[in-house]
Amino acid sequence: MPSARSGFRRLACLAAALVPVGCADPEYDLSTPEKALDAASRMVEEGRADLLPQLIDLKPRDITFDDGVTEASAIEDVKGKLGEMLGRLWRVSTKLNERFEADVRKELERAAAKAKEAAGAPAPGGPDIGEVLSGFMVDPFRFLKDGRERLSAEDLSDGTAALLWDDEPVFGGAISMVESDEGWKFTFPAEVVQGSEFWPQTRQEWAVVASMMLGIENSLKDFESELDRDAFRSLQQASERVGRILAESVAVQSIIYAGMKRPREGSVEAGAGEGR
């Protein structure tokens, strides 16, 4: 008969597997562009979607804001909260798949049927919002899993690689890969990103972006609690509910962010003036 100590040990191990906070993160091979793509797919398959932001490389400017925070640390803060949000999204998606297994099967069959009709004329009236949300919540990381065969990277032999989807540049080349000290990661052209009117230029704007990630994670947490209480009769009902609470959270933060950006629109120097 197992002892109380061994039983507690098994329980602790189970808790660590379900909530990987405080546990050592697994290591992934990022030594080549293709292995980095494999790593992104594996992170999702292994339930570590929270690690995906670590595969993003954004070059910060040499800016220190008035409170001593650098743009580099502000970016890391946002990436950290993005990771927490993606981890929560993975858990919610997994619970939806378990709770509404029959609905999920129907949703996947519907998605497969629509894929076969993709070459034909679109259905009149456009997609149903409930179906769109159901499809997303069932498998929000489908792009990284099912699309791995269509995603490839062409090493350009200069420390960069072109990211391709069906041998065509992803978003016209707006997303590529770069070799960093930690291995190959995804990146965006710095001159395009930092020159965009949407790129945070002040400490306050970076804080709002981080708050937006936290707000989404909290909304998913609230939805997960409702899901655990069996508050929904169907996958579509659950998906529509999470869609509403996420939209409310994003809308509030977006309004705040837009209000902060409006006076400085198009001016990088105005925002950077808060740095030293």
Legacy VTK file of the C-alpha trace (Angstrom):
# vtk DataFile Version 3.0
C-alpha trace
ASCII
DATASET POLYDATA
POINTS 276 float
0.000 0.000 0.000
1.526 3.361 -0.991
2.589 5.636 1.843
1.132 9.092 2.418
4.489 10.559 1.449
4.605 8.770 -1.899
1.000 9.734 -2.544
1.825 13.374 -1.843
4.837 13.157 -4.161
2.676 11.861 -7.025
0.145 14.616 -6.389
2.894 17.241 -6.462
4.231 15.865 -9.727
0.760 15.943 -11.242
0.283 19.547 -10.136
3.644 20.479 -11.615
2.664 18.917 -14.932
-0.641 20.766 -15.032
0.709 24.114 -13.835
4.315 24.473 -14.988
5.014 27.498 -12.807
8.315 27.209 -10.990
9.401 24.160 -12.980
12.428 24.144 -15.241
11.416 24.902 -18.814
12.229 22.198 -21.354
14.958 22.974 -23.837
14.244 23.172 -27.564
16.716 22.958 -30.426
16.863 26.320 -32.225
20.147 25.678 -34.004
18.648 26.000 -37.509
15.614 27.810 -38.933
13.806 24.522 -39.615
14.503 23.214 -36.113
13.123 26.460 -34.697
9.902 25.861 -36.654
9.793 22.327 -35.263
10.305 23.763 -31.781
7.296 26.082 -32.150
5.141 23.128 -33.179
6.445 20.986 -30.330
5.766 23.701 -27.753
2.081 23.571 -28.653
1.945 19.776 -28.811
3.621 19.511 -25.405
1.341 22.067 -23.765
3.969 24.793 -23.510
2.347 27.500 -25.611
3.495 29.895 -22.880
7.024 29.561 -24.278
6.131 30.710 -27.807
6.975 34.403 -27.153
10.542 33.302 -26.404
10.825 32.566 -30.125
10.212 36.239 -30.973
13.195 38.531 -31.458
12.427 42.257 -31.368
15.363 44.640 -31.419
14.797 47.351 -28.783
16.022 50.886 -29.189
18.560 52.298 -26.743
15.919 54.103 -24.704
15.568 54.482 -20.943
12.315 55.956 -19.707
11.992 58.384 -16.797
11.284 55.574 -14.295
14.488 53.762 -15.256
12.775 51.099 -17.367
14.437 50.437 -20.716
12.577 49.587 -23.904
14.326 46.195 -23.802
12.837 45.376 -20.388
9.425 46.741 -21.458
9.457 44.346 -24.428
10.389 41.432 -22.166
7.540 42.334 -19.810
5.039 42.274 -22.676
6.447 38.969 -23.949
6.138 37.503 -20.471
2.485 38.479 -20.163
1.842 37.285 -23.714
3.268 33.913 -22.693
0.939 33.717 -19.688
-2.009 34.568 -21.925
-1.081 31.921 -24.505
-0.619 29.344 -21.754
-4.105 30.092 -20.463
-5.521 29.946 -23.993
-3.980 26.491 -24.445
-5.536 25.251 -21.192
-8.968 26.638 -22.074
-8.791 25.077 -25.533
-7.840 21.714 -24.015
-10.764 21.846 -21.575
-13.183 22.749 -24.371
-12.004 19.743 -26.358
-12.540 17.479 -23.369
-15.885 18.944 -22.300
-17.527 19.104 -25.730
-15.924 16.166 -27.492
-18.916 15.501 -29.775
-19.249 19.174 -30.747
-15.528 19.379 -31.422
-15.716 16.358 -33.718
-18.525 18.021 -35.671
-16.573 21.279 -35.824
-13.520 19.522 -37.222
-15.647 17.719 -39.802
-17.247 21.037 -40.780
-13.814 22.651 -41.108
-12.588 19.784 -43.297
-15.636 20.104 -45.540
-15.128 23.841 -45.893
-11.481 23.318 -46.747
-12.522 21.144 -49.678
-14.826 23.899 -50.891
-12.199 26.627 -50.477
-11.557 26.761 -54.217
-15.233 27.403 -54.951
-17.425 30.442 -54.399
-17.778 31.582 -50.753
-20.976 30.737 -48.961
-23.611 33.503 -49.253
-23.856 35.792 -46.263
-20.308 35.165 -45.039
-19.150 33.053 -42.096
-21.250 32.663 -38.968
-19.520 34.339 -36.023
-20.382 31.436 -33.750
-18.724 28.984 -36.110
-15.651 31.202 -36.421
-15.242 31.458 -32.661
-15.898 27.740 -32.182
-13.273 26.867 -34.766
-10.711 29.163 -33.162
-11.326 28.076 -29.579
-11.222 24.383 -30.509
-7.695 24.742 -31.855
-6.216 28.264 -31.643
-2.750 26.941 -32.518
-3.770 24.973 -35.600
-1.480 27.125 -37.747
1.595 25.844 -35.907
0.475 22.210 -35.824
-1.423 21.342 -38.989
0.386 23.994 -41.021
3.893 22.800 -40.217
4.171 20.892 -43.511
3.332 24.056 -45.445
5.654 26.280 -43.403
9.347 26.349 -44.248
12.401 28.534 -43.799
15.040 29.372 -46.399
18.417 30.131 -44.820
19.862 33.152 -46.649
23.367 32.521 -45.248
23.618 35.996 -43.710
22.140 35.306 -40.288
18.596 35.637 -41.595
16.066 33.281 -43.147
12.950 33.825 -45.224
9.778 32.391 -43.691
7.655 30.717 -46.363
4.113 29.388 -46.559
3.665 27.097 -49.560
7.004 28.470 -50.820
5.698 32.062 -50.711
6.923 34.709 -48.215
4.667 34.970 -45.161
2.806 38.292 -45.246
4.966 39.431 -48.137
8.139 38.962 -46.107
6.947 40.999 -43.117
7.809 38.067 -40.848
11.221 36.443 -41.198
13.762 34.659 -39.023
17.042 35.793 -37.529
19.901 34.027 -35.770
20.335 35.232 -32.193
22.582 34.224 -29.307
19.861 31.764 -28.198
19.283 30.357 -31.690
16.920 31.105 -34.557
13.844 33.191 -33.831
11.023 35.008 -35.610
11.440 38.717 -36.222
9.961 41.727 -37.963
11.768 44.507 -39.863
12.779 46.986 -37.139
12.395 50.004 -39.411
8.833 48.954 -40.250
7.756 47.980 -36.749
9.322 50.853 -34.832
8.225 53.377 -37.426
4.615 52.235 -37.237
2.123 54.502 -35.534
1.023 51.468 -33.484
4.460 50.777 -31.960
4.606 51.917 -28.306
6.743 55.013 -27.947
6.400 55.819 -24.247
6.605 53.977 -20.927
2.862 54.459 -20.465
2.075 52.986 -23.865
4.191 49.922 -23.148
2.325 49.555 -19.846
-1.024 49.593 -21.644
0.127 46.892 -24.072
1.238 44.746 -21.120
-2.083 45.465 -19.419
-3.922 44.341 -22.543
-2.159 40.948 -22.428
-2.961 40.673 -18.704
-6.599 41.640 -19.333
-7.014 38.931 -21.966
-5.414 36.359 -19.663
-7.737 37.371 -16.815
-10.770 37.153 -19.116
-9.732 33.649 -20.154
-9.276 32.785 -16.478
-12.815 33.974 -15.682
-14.165 32.001 -18.635
-12.258 28.912 -17.477
-13.970 29.192 -14.087
-17.367 29.277 -15.801
-16.350 26.301 -17.917
-15.354 24.376 -14.798
-18.816 25.075 -13.358
-20.503 23.495 -16.420
-22.091 26.819 -17.309
-22.432 26.026 -21.037
-24.619 23.574 -22.930
-22.649 23.543 -26.180
-19.327 24.451 -27.732
-20.895 27.288 -29.696
-22.468 28.787 -26.585
-19.145 28.601 -24.760
-17.266 30.084 -27.709
-19.689 32.973 -28.056
-19.343 33.691 -24.327
-15.555 33.785 -24.407
-15.724 35.903 -27.556
-17.835 38.505 -25.759
-15.673 38.777 -22.663
-12.472 38.919 -24.703
-13.923 41.600 -26.972
-14.904 43.687 -23.944
-11.425 43.416 -22.455
-9.614 44.255 -25.684
-11.997 47.119 -26.513
-11.362 48.934 -23.232
-7.582 48.703 -23.510
-7.646 49.586 -27.227
-9.603 52.767 -26.531
-7.083 53.761 -23.868
-4.167 53.011 -26.175
-5.699 54.855 -29.125
-6.273 57.881 -26.920
-2.638 57.876 -25.873
-1.386 57.503 -29.436
-3.546 60.168 -31.055
-1.567 63.243 -29.943
1.717 61.639 -31.058
0.471 59.922 -34.204
3.282 59.478 -36.714
5.919 60.961 -34.421
8.553 58.607 -33.048
10.597 61.448 -31.610
7.735 62.823 -29.523
7.304 59.547 -27.612
11.004 58.814 -27.362
11.441 62.207 -25.747
10.326 60.655 -22.476
13.497 58.569 -22.470
16.958 59.722 -21.577
LINES 1 277
276 0 1 2 3 4 5 6 7 8 9 10 11 12 13 14 15 16 17 18 19 20 21 22 23 24 25 26 27 28 29 30 31 32 33 34 35 36 37 38 39 40 41 42 43 44 45 46 47 48 49 50 51 52 53 54 55 56 57 58 59 60 61 62 63 64 65 66 67 68 69 70 71 72 73 74 75 76 77 78 79 80 81 82 83 84 85 86 87 88 89 90 91 92 93 94 95 96 97 98 99 100 101 102 103 104 105 106 107 108 109 110 111 112 113 114 115 116 117 118 119 120 121 122 123 124 125 126 127 128 129 130 131 132 133 134 135 136 137 138 139 140 141 142 143 144 145 146 147 148 149 150 151 152 153 154 155 156 157 158 159 160 161 162 163 164 165 166 167 168 169 170 171 172 173 174 175 176 177 178 179 180 181 182 183 184 185 186 187 188 189 190 191 192 193 194 195 196 197 198 199 200 201 202 203 204 205 206 207 208 209 210 211 212 213 214 215 216 217 218 219 220 221 222 223 224 225 226 227 228 229 230 231 232 233 234 235 236 237 238 239 240 241 242 243 244 245 246 247 248 249 250 251 252 253 254 255 256 257 258 259 260 261 262 263 264 265 266 267 268 269 270 271 272 273 274 275
